[in-house]
Each structure stands twice: as C-alpha cells, then as structure tokens.
Amino acid sequence: MGGRGKLRDFSQYRSPIHVNTLVKKLHRIYPGGTLKIMEVCGTHTMAIARYGLRSLMPQGLCLISGPGCPVCVTPASIINAAISLSAFPDTAVLTFGDMMRVPGTAGTLELCRAKGADVRILYSSLDMLENAKKERNKHFVFISVGFETTTPGIALSILQAEKMGLENVSFLVANRLVIPALHALCSSEDIQIDGFLCPGHVSVIIGWGAYREIAERYNIPCVVAGFEPADIVMAVDELIERIANKTPGVGNAYERVVTEEGNKKALEVMEMVFKPAAAEWRGIGVIPDSGLVLRPQYAHFDALTRFEVPLVTQEEPAGCRCGDVLKGIIVPTECALFGKRCTPQAPVGPCMVSSEGSCAAYYTYGAGE
Amino acid sequence: MNEERILLHHGSGGRLSRDLVQNVIVPVFDNPALRRLEDASPIGSALGRMVMTTDSYVVQPLFFPGGDIGKLSICGTVNDLATAGATPVALSVGFIIEEGFALSDLRRILVSMKNTADSVPVPLVTGDTKVVEKTKGDGIYISTTGIGSVPEGIELTPVKVRPGDAVVINGPIGNHEASIICARNDFSLQSPVASDCAPLHGLMKAVIEKVPHTRCARDATRGGLASVLTEIIEASGYGIMLDEDSIRIDSDVRGICDILGMDPLFMANEGKMVIIVPTESAQTCIKAIETNNPKARAGVIGEVHDRAPRLTVRTRYGTSRIVTMPMGMQLPRIC
C-alpha cells in the first residue's frame, strides 16, 4: 500500500504514467475468468465512461453499474406526488436540477413549470430557508432526495427551519441509504457480484467501517474509491487482490478524505431528524430500512401529511429495464429501448435522465469502442 | 437619489420613445445612416456574395468578467458572419427592455456595444426599442442581425471536409461559461476566470488569406466544442477524433468543471473558432491566427477520418470514448 502515500497533488491522480502503472499491475494480478465489480455510485459510472477505463480492464473483468444515482432510484410515485404538490395554490416546489426531467406517470416537473407551476431549481436545501423567509405568503416544498452525502445538509435545513420558526416550508422525503441497498443486492438470487467499488462521497459521511457488515456477511470485498482515474484503478487493483487472495474485507483507496468512522457530526444530525423505514427503489422494489422518514418531533415538516397527498406505487413503463440496470443484471445497451425509444432528449426511464445515470453515461460517452 | 429608469412610456412610440432613441441610443452609435432615423437604412451597394445572420442575447448576469450583454451581442453576430469568412458590412439591433431598468446600465451597455462595433469596425445602421412591463422581462434582451460580404472564391462549408483534415482551434475552451457561473454566484465560486468574448472576423480574414482552401469554421458557443464538431460530422458524413491532451483548458476552468461535474467539451465559448483545414495547411493556419492575435494559443486538436461518422476523444490513458451531442445546455441563459 506504500504507493498511495506518494500521491501528493491533485494532478497526480490523473497522471497517465501513474494510471498506466496501476493498470499494468491489474493485468498482472488478475486471476482470469469472469469477475463482476459493481460501482455503486453514479459519479463512478460517469468517471469510468468519461476516462474510457472499461477498455483498460483485463479480459473477463466487468465493471457494472449499481443503484447509486439518487435521481435514478427515486420512484415515479415521488415524482407524481411532487407534481400534485406543485398544483396547490401559493406553493413552490424546490428541487435539485436533475429531478426536473424525471418522468413520473403524470409528466415531469419541467412540464409543470412550463405550464405555469412555481417549480424552482436549488443547489442546496439551505437556500430554501432564505426563500421562505423572504416570501412568507408562499409555501415551499423541498423534494428531498439523495444518499448520505446530501441527507445531512437537508437534516440541517430542517433543524434550522425549526429554529427559525418557519411555518411555510415542508419536505417531500425520499432519501435513501446505501448499506441496506447493498444487503438487498447481495441477498438477491439473480445477482452475482464479486466486489463492490464503494462510493467515495457517501463514505466521507458513513466511514469505510460501514461496509464491514457487507464484506463479512457475504464474503464480498468492498473498497472505497475516489473519482479520479488513478483513484478508481487503484481501488479495482485492491478489489482484485482481495478476490485473488480470498481475503474479502474492506479497503479504503480514498484515504485522503475517507476515515473509518466517517463524519460523526453529520451522522448525528441525520439521526436526530430522520429514522430508517422501508422504501421503494425505482425498478428494484421495496427494500427494508433503506429509506428515511421524519422523526415524530419533526413530522410537521412532512409535505405529504401536510397536503394530504398519497404516495401511489406505479408500474414501470413498458419495456423499461432501469431496474435490471440498477441491479447490474444488464448493461444499458442491452435494454431494447436504449438509444431508440429512450434517449436523454426523451427519457423513458430515470437512468437516462440524470447525468449520473448509467444509461445517460453510456449514451453520452459511448459504451467504449 | 432620483435614479433615471426606463418607464413603460419609453416604449409607447410617443415623445418619450423618440427621446430615448434620439438622446440616449443614436448619439452612442452616431453614423450617417442611423442619423436619418428612417425605418430602413441604406448599407451601400452590395459587392460580391452577401451573407446574413441573426441572434438574440438573454445572458444573466448582464455584466460579467470579460464582457457584458452589449459586447456579446456584437461579437456573437460578427462571429456568426466570420464562420462564413465574411467581413461584416452592417448590423441592426433590437432592444427589449424591462420597465424600471436603470438608464445608467443601458448607457453602459450601449457604450460597450459601440466600442466593440468600432473595433471591428462595423456600423450599426438601424434598430428598434420596445419596453415591457415590470416582471415581464429580465432587465434587457438584445437581438442583433448582421450582413457580411464574402471575398470572391471563398466558400466555407462542412461539405468540403475530407478525411485527414486537421481540426484547429484558436485557444483554450470553457472560459465564457465558467466566468458566467462565477458571476452568478449560485455556487459561491470565486475565480479570476474571464469570458473569452471577442470578435473573430479578423482572425478568419487572416486565416482565409493564408489558407484559401479552408474547409469550414464554426464558433463554439452554446453546447461547446462537442456540439459544433457534431454538426460538422453530421453535415460532412465523416468522423472526428479529438486528442484530449492537445485541447487547452485553463486551470481555473478545469477546477470549476471538476467541482460542478461539468465537461469542458460542452462548455460555451464566445471567442473560440473551430477551423477545419487540409492537414498540410494546419501550421500555416495556426501561424495566421497567431499573427492576427499574438496572445492566441492556437493548436491542432484533432483529425477528420473516414471511419464511423461520430465524435470520439482519445484520452490521456490511451483509451477512447464516444462523445454525443449534449441533451441541452448545462446551464441556461449563458449567452
């Protein structure tokens, strides 16, 4: 592991010489046969496609994409609820940009805005509080999506709103947790995964120690990776070493920002505001304890209760295989709709919408020549 | 303080309208054609092949490092003419101004337009001003139309592109969009990066003088380098392979892209011309660009080929990836 300490400045993580050395090592240690490594995080999917890393992998080593794009796993029921909420008078719906184009069965938020609904794009949930303070006659609903990376910030906004006594804000909570999703993938019979390339940003919050239960229970190695080419290849090297040596366990190839215990403060804030609950993942179904709901003392911030809008589970559009893509059963190009009926211009499934979606990544950067 | 502002009556067609045009706008651009204040202005008798283009400018914020909506409205239209190898002959302008807009800001924009047009030089010969109710506009929108004359024997078109041709660009990419992102302050990013907003007709004139067989040119505005190259590929039927390492990107722009997850290939520019020339003329083309602007950092960034007609990038890692047209703008209202 001595090589890691030598990387100092940022540009080194992109150095072709360094990447090539790591790739050579990968080819040397690869045990042969077929191995499937799942990159859990959408940002990894994008980086792998952008740097063309798939074509550097030894034959038989497949990098498959997982359920780690928050937009992609948000079910149509949430989009439909957001659309219903935007129709209430004097109500503004606030959302991260990527959510605008995700199709629910009732259309998209983008279309609602074009028809006159007050739908605004935000970069941080904290900005909503400023809006709410200025426009007291308007009610603001925040579409709260994301994994452990974004959730603490949203939890903090809720605490702030409480402190400021803001009564004109509420949250449509659709946040998800990574570890329960990994449990669901590992327990599923139709999925075979030999190693997890674990999300760097999420791990900053939850810490690499959080993957121990996965590695130990299922004997699948987990290695946390950063997002530069050298980061990713280094993590794949470590995964292959662990697979070849039959020493699963957890590795951390993103030591410059990820610790074993994570960000305790962020975890505390999350814990204070939310508690885990069963949640629907688009295309995958309901996973126990994989979502978050507001604790009773903050329940008055729940948009669904406040506006009495129900969450109605929807069937996936005919032919859409986003679920199989999110589970790593197929690669995007194996879906019959890919690039034909489903494109970034007219997405059928959510994986084609978000810039982090596997299908969008394959479409934008090609499946590799 | 009684600040001067645009009133709805400034767009009424009555006395106030006339005052705004005569006292505020016309004196800035003063020229014989405009001075007549007629509904149609003469622009001299046409010589050679003429080209015409039009564009509208809705950028937010109106003022940003390296430029403003006024400078942009001249450069953008001049550059569209330049892609045809044309020398600008005349411009027209339409203003749509929101009630309450500060007259001082309008003056600042007019002076910037005037200075840019003078540097070309191209006269602004006719124009129109409308005022819309408060909240029905966003300060000011500007529309400009340009007419240009193309030297004899010059016809730039992607149809002329051939396998083996070199793809040349006149400098680093992404600066305009990066400067707009910082100026908007949505992300609280601070950076000295300035827009590359500049008229490029002189550059194109120099290039076609030295390389008359230049195939085609495109200014890489909205949608960035990737979009214009995709257009050229679709029109020519040939593919283009870019070499990632030879595409210059300033470190500040790179940093902003990294933080926001944007791809510089898709970032808007307002002073970058992509020029396709026969490969043996590539160095002459670069020299012509650098003679026209010694500060330009021009270079060959790719090659036309007759394999699949698509845009690919050879990465620094020896891998290649396909690049498809961006599905929309990464950010709205950048020009």
Interface residues (C-beta under 8 A of the other chain):
Chain A: R14 P16 V19 N20 V23 T43 M46 A49 R50 Y51 G52 L53 S55 L56 Y123 P229 T343 P344 Q345 S355 Y363 T364 Y365 G366 A367 G368 E369
Chain B: D186 F187 G261 D263 T312 T315 R316 Y317 G318 T319 S320 R321 I322 V323 T324 P326 M327
